[in-house]
Amino acid sequence: MEFRIIKTPSQGTIDILMRRKGTPSSQRPESIDAVGLVQGRLIEMVVAADIAEKTVGVTVEDIRGSCPQNMIMLAIFGDTASVESALRAIQEDAEGSKYSADG
């Protein structure tokens, strides 16, 4: 998996992500101080989304790639501390229980 964080994203960056999100019916997050980006295989993205959703203060969206039926990237929106916490939890899980059946 690859991880990046954008602190204080520009309006253009937020617009790109909003246009490419996989759930058009969802609402735009109220406050976006940071965006965490996680890219990987589908199975990793589903687990990462679950971990991030359990972090207080973040909103998770799947971001469409060139093939819309494949979710290959997540955008995690929220305040900087919450996004950093979500990314850290995802990384720790990936490193610690990569092949765990009950992870």
Summary of the structure (lengths in Angstrom):
residues: 103
radius of gyration: 12.9
end to end distance: 16.3
largest distance: 40.0
contacts: 282
relative contact order: 0.23
helix: 38%
strand: 27%
